[in-house]
Amino acid sequence: MPRALASSMLCLFLITGCSSSTASTSPDPGGSSAASSAAGQSSSPPPSPDASGGAPTQSPGPGSGALPTRDTARELGLAIQMAPAPDGSLFVSIPAPGGVVLTRLDRSGSPLPGWPITLRDTSTCEHLLAVHDGSLRVVCTLENPDGNMYNPIAALALSGAGEPLGGWPVALPGSRYQARMNADVLTLAETTPGSDVITVGEPSHAVALVTVDRNGTVRTGVPVPMLEAWPEDRWAIGPDGVAYGVHGSSASVSASQVTAIDSGGVRGGWPISIEGIASSPAFARDGRLILTVALPGPGFGSSRVVMIDGEGNVTDQSAELLIETGVLPPTADGAYECGVPVPRPPLNAGDGRIYVYGEIDDATYALDVLLDVLSGWPIVAGHLERPNPWLDHDGISCPALAIPAAGPNGTLVLPLQAMGSVGGGRLVAIGSNGEARPGWPVSLSRSGSEFWSAVVGGDGTTYALAIEPEAGGASSATVLAIAPDSTVIYATTIVDP
């Protein structure tokens, strides 16, 4: 039976009377462009919680609001999600007071009819998943007025017109999720915490495979106890609907274990051990796992790509790649600054090419389907952008990393830092030969502006999120749609202070 959320947990409100606000672009030499902000109305105020401390109990009804939302973009930019839809439109989620704002931008950058909507009493939406039929699945963290250790989490389903599907939303009892759409089934790896006190050698949490079908019916598999380990377990859902997790080995600090979980628990033949510190999985076109592995040695200064089939067999390995993808040595006093970087998963392009990049090294490798390095690679195009929500704030500041994106034709899109003190961040598209494609890079002209994220649609359009400084220490967020030839199709401001 569907586990639909009670009205005391979540209400879905549609925003009516919305207007769109599209930022202008201006070309600069070399085919680059700059995003600028545009004013708009503020979003509707948050509702009052009911006596139970949950979301309000009134039925879904009209609200008011518009794009752009009013806020400081730098503080919430890492939580803004983008998901290209099959028809060339773009879903965008934006944290905002009173609930996450969801919109669907058409090919000109304007909200489609019925959008935007507000998901009342949500704080962030970590997974934004477009479905082949034009609908959307969203996994969101809800507000937590009771101040419990773990915020409640819910999954929602919306039609292409922004209307909730029957049987949704549904409650998800875990504390952390990885998600993927397999056809029209939402498949999740659900992490549920155990005791608040962690005992060495005892399970600290459990992971289970969860599916939610189109009607909102939830099926939860057998939970698998997991030991606390370094690095902690990291999960991804494969195209076969199996959850694959990578975590540290209890036998060696320089080895990793890979586990496969289906509805019955751990699959036969798993877990397996591999030498080195491995990334979370990516997946090849044939469904095999692809891992970037930092190899043991001085400073873990080299890496390898490993491919594993669904039975737990290592089928292919690349040669040693001279790229430091993760695991920096500790500082002189034995501490790690901003945590220990674990290798990022490789990127799998639509044509089968595999790209390897690092948290530490500026080099990028391209491999073919046989895991041989392509001619013209590795390249060093520049420093990947380091989004920092705490810029100019006192205290420790640990920037994130702007993740590259791979297009359907094998093009790699890199969000890069500005080249100097004048001008902003750059977005460069690299072809299979390791050279920038004609017309690229696309650059932001305003000093201090940055590209924080990028995704590529099925037609090769790149969608990039630009964060730009505004007066008084505030900042704005703009979505740019960029054609394969570097033409800026639109620039729509979604957050404006």
N, C-alpha and C positions, 0 to 999 in steps of 0.2 A: 504494500500500500504506500502511496506517496506520503512522505513526511513533510507536509506543508507547514510552514511557520504559522504559529498563532498570530492574530492581529496585534497581540501585545509585544511581539518581537520585531515586526517589520511591516511598514506600510509603504506602498509604492505610489508616489504622487507624480502626476504629469504636470509639466510646466506649460502654460498657455500664454498666448500673446507674445511669443518670443520673436526677437529680431536678431539678425546675424550682423557681425561686424568684421569686415575683412580688411586686413592690413595691406598697405600698398608695398610694392617692391620697386626697387630702382636698380637698373643694371650698372655695373662698374666694369672696368677693363677686364678682359679675359673671360667674359661670360658669367661673372659673379653677380650676386644680388644681395640686397639687405632687407631685412624685415623691420617694419616699424609698427608702433602700437596704435590702436584705435579705441576710442571710448565706447562705453556701453552701459546698460542698466545693471544694477546689482541684482544678485540672486535673492530669492525669498528668504525671510528669516527662519531660523530653525523652530520647529514646534516644541512645545513643552512635553517632557516625559510624563508618563502616567505614574500612578502610585507605586506600581511594581518596579519602577526604575527602567523599564524597557521603552520601546518606541510607543508613540501615541496609538490609541485604540480606534480612532476614527477611520472610516472607510476611505479608500483612495478617492481623491478629488482634485480639483484644479488648484494650481498655485500660480505664481508669477515669477518671471525671471528672464534672463537673456544671456547671450554671449556677447562679450567676454564676461566671465565672472570677476568679482572684485577681490583681489588678494595679492600677496607678494609671491610671485611665481617661484623664486629661488627656493623658498622654504618648502614648497610642495612639488617641485618639478620632477623629483625622482619617482613620485607616485602617479604621475600622469601616464596613462597607457594609451597606445594606439594599436588598432587592428584593422588591416585592409579587408574589405568585404569583396566577394566574388564579382560584383557588378562595377567595381572601380570606385565605390564610395569608401569612406573611412570612418570607423567607430573610434571615438575618443572618450576617455573617462577622466574627470577632473575633480579632485577633492575640493569641497567647498563647505562653508558653514551651513549646517542643516542637512547635509547629505551630499554624496558624490553626484556630480552632474554628468550625464551621458549625452553625447550628441552623435549624429551621423551626418558627415559632411558629404555633399554631392561632388561631382567632378569640377565644380567651380569654387568649392570651398564654403558653400552656404549650407546651413542645416536643412535636411530634408523635412517634408511635412510630418508633424508629430514629434519632432525633436527640437530642442533638447528636452530631456526629462530629468527629474531629480529622484534619486534613491534615498528617501528620507531615513535618517538615523544610521546611515553608513558612514564610516570614516575614510576608508580607502577600498579600492577594488583592485586586488592583486593580479587577477587573471581576467583578461578580456578576450573572448574566443568567438570569432566569426564562424558561422556555419554555412555550408554549401547552399542552403535554401534561402539565405539572406537574413536568417534570424541570428540571435546573439545569446551566448551564455556568459555569465559574469559571476565570479567568486569574490565576495566582499567581506571585509571585517566590519562588524557593527559597532556602534557606540557602546560604551561600557559604563553606564552611570553608577553601577554598584562598585566599581573599582576592583573587580575581581582580577586574579592573576592573568587569566586568559580571556581575551575578548571573544564574544560569540562570532561565528562565521556562518554565512549563508550563501547559497547558490541561487541565481536568478536566471530566468529565461525570458527573452523579449522577442517579439516578432520584428520583422524589418521595419514596421511602422511604429515601433516603440511600445507596443501593448504587451502586457504580461501574458505568457502562455498558461494554460490551465494546469493545475497541480503544482505550480511554482509560486513563490520561492520555497526552498527546502532548507532545513537546518542541517548544519554540518558540525558534529560534536568535537572534532579535533581542534588542534591549536595551529597546525601548519599544513599546507597543501601544495602539491604540484598537480597540474591539470593539463588535459589535452582532449580535443574532440576527435573521436573515432566515429566517422559517419555522423549520426545525430545523437550519439551517446557521450555524455560528459563522463570522463574517466579520471579518477583522482588517486593520488597516493596520500593517504590521510595519516598524519602523525598525531598521536594522542599521548600526552604526558602521563607519566606514572606518579610515583610519590614525589612530594616537594623536596625530599631529602635524597640526594643521589649517593648511593653506596658503591664503592669500587667493586667491580666484578658482578654487579647486579644490573638487570635491565633498568634503564632510565625512562624508556618510552616504548611505544608499540607503533607499528606501521601496518596499515591494511589497505587493500585495494577497494575502492568505492566506485560504483557506477550509478549514474542518474539518467534514466531514459527520457525520451521526449515528453512523456506525460508526468514527469516528476517522481517516478518510482525510484526509490533509493535501495540499492543492494550493497551490503557491506560484507567483505570477505573476512577470512580468519585473520585476526590481528597477530602480527609477528613481533615478539619482544626483541628489542635492540639494546645492546650494551652501549654505554657512554664511551666514545672513542674520539681520538683526534686523527685526522679531521672528522668532524661530525658527518653523519650520513646525509647525502644529497641525492634527490630522486628525480626521475623523469619517466614519463609514460611513453611506451613504444607504440608504433603503429599496429602491433599485435594485441594491444590492450593490456599488456603486462607492465607492472611497475618495476623499474630497475633502479637500484640504489648503490651508491659507492660510498665507502666509509673506510676509516683507518683500520689497520690490522692489529689485533691484540698480540700477535707474535712478533711484529717488527714495526718500528717507527718509520721505516722506509719502504713499506709495502701497503697495498690497498686490497680490500675485499669488494667484490661485486656480487650483489644479491638480486634475484628475480622473484617477484611475488605476484601470484594470481589470486583468484577468489578463494582458493584452498590453502593459501599460505605460501611458504617457500617452495619453489618448483624443484623437481628432482634435478640433480646435477649442480645445484647452486648451494651456497656461494662458492665463488672461485677466488683465488689470490693471484695478484700480479705484482711484479716488482715496480716500485716507484709510487709517487703520490699522484693519483688519478683525478681527473675532472669528473663532474657529473656527465651522464651520457648524452650524446647526440645520436642521430640515427641516419643510416645510409638509406638509399632508395629501396634496397632489398630488405630493410628492416633490421639489419645488423647494428649493434652498438658501435659507436665510434668514441674513443676516449683520447684526450690529451694527457700524457703521463710525464710528469717531471721525474727525471732519472736520478737515482742516488749518485752522489759524487760531491766534489767541492761546491757547496752552495746550490746544489741541484741545478747546475748551470746549463743542462741540455735536456731535451725532451724527445718523445716518440709518440706516434699515433698508433693505437692498437684497435683492432676490430674484433668483435666477439659475436658469435651467432647465438640464436635463441636457446641452444642447448648448453651454453656455457663454454664453448670451445673458442680459443683464440685462433682466428683464421688467417689474420694478416697483421704484420707489424711494419712500420716504416723504418728506414734507417735512422740513426741518431740525428736529430735536428739541433743545430747549434743556436738554440733560442731558450732563454730562461723564462718559462711560463708561470712559475710559482715557487713558493717556499724559500723566502729570503732567510739568511742566517740571523740569529738574534743580535741585538746591540751589545755593546761592551759589558753592560751590567746584567746581561742574560734576559732582558725583556724584549718583546716584539712590539714594534711600532705599528699601530692600527691593525693589529691582528696579523696572522700569517696568511699570505695570499695563496690560495689553492688554484691550480691551473683552471682556466676557463674552458668550457667544452668547445670543441672545434665547430666551425660553421660548415654546414653541408649545403652547397648551392643546388639549384634545381637541375643542373646538367651533370651532377655527380662530383664536381670538384669539391675538395675539402680544404678549408682555410684554417690555419693555426696561428694564433696571436697570443700575446702574453700580458699578464698583469704588470710585469717588470720590464721586459725587453720591448723595444720599439720595432723589432723585425716582425715581418709577417711572411709565412710560408703558404704556398699553394701546392696541393698534391692532387694527382689524378686518382682514378678509381682503383688503381693498383698500389696506391700509396707511394708513388714515385714523385719526387719534387719536379714541378713543371719548369720549363725553360724560362729564364728571366726572373726567377724567384730564388731566395727571399728578397723582399724589398723593405726599405725604411722610408716611408712616406712622411713621417713626422710623429709627434707625440699624440697618442689618443687623448681626447678630452677627459678631464678629471672633474666631473660635476661636484660642486661643494656647496651644500645648502647652508653651511655655517660660515661662509666667507665673511670676514670682518667681525665675527663674533669672538668673544674671549673664550679661552679654554682650548681643549684638544680638538683638532679638526682633522678628520679622516676622509678625504675625498673618495668618491666612488669612481667607476670607470664607465665611459661611454662605449657601449658594445657595438662593434661593426655589424653590418647586415649584408647578407648575400642575396643577389637577385636571381631570377629564374634562368637567365642566360649566362650565369657564371660570374657576373660582375660583382665585385666586392666594394661596398660603400664604407668608408672610414670617416668617423667624426673626429676631426683633428683640432688641436689647439691653434690659437693665432700664431703667426710666424714672428711677431714682434709686438711692441707696445702700441702700435697703431693698427686699427682694424680689429675685426673679431675672428671667431672660429671659422673653420673651413670644413667643407664636406667634399670628399674626393671619391670618384668612382674609378676603380682600377679594373682594367680588362684582363683577360686570361694571360696576356703576354707580360704582365707586371707593370704596364704603363698606364698613366692616367688617360681616361677616355676623352675624346675631343670635347672642348667646352668646359671641362672641369679643371679645377675645383669651383664649387659655389661657395662664396665667402660672405660673411656678415660684415657690413661696413662699420658698424658702431663698435668702438673700443669697449672691451669687457663683455661683449656678447659671445654666447657659446652654443654649440649644438650639443644637446644632452642625450638625445636618442634618435635612432633612425630605424625604419622598417621599410621593406620593399614589397610592393603589391605584385600580383600575378602578371600584370602587364608591364612590369619593369619600372613603374613609377616609384620614386623614393619619397617617403613621408618623413620629415625631420622636425624635431621639436627644438626651437630656438629660445633660449632664455636671454633676455636683454636687460641691462640696467636702466632704471628710470630715475626721475628726480627724487631727492630725499632718501636715497638708499633703497628705494623699492625696485621691483623688477616686473617684467611682463613675460608672457609665454605666447609664442606664435607657432602654428603648424604650417610648414611649407610643403607643397607638393611639387616635385621636380621631375620632369620628363627625362628619359634616358639620354637625350642630347643636351641636358643641363638647363633647359628652359624652365623657368619657374612658372608653374601653371597657376598657383594661387598662394597667398600667404594670409592666413586667417588667425587673428589674435583671439586666444581663448581665455587668457588671464590678463587682467590689466589692473594695476593698483588704484 
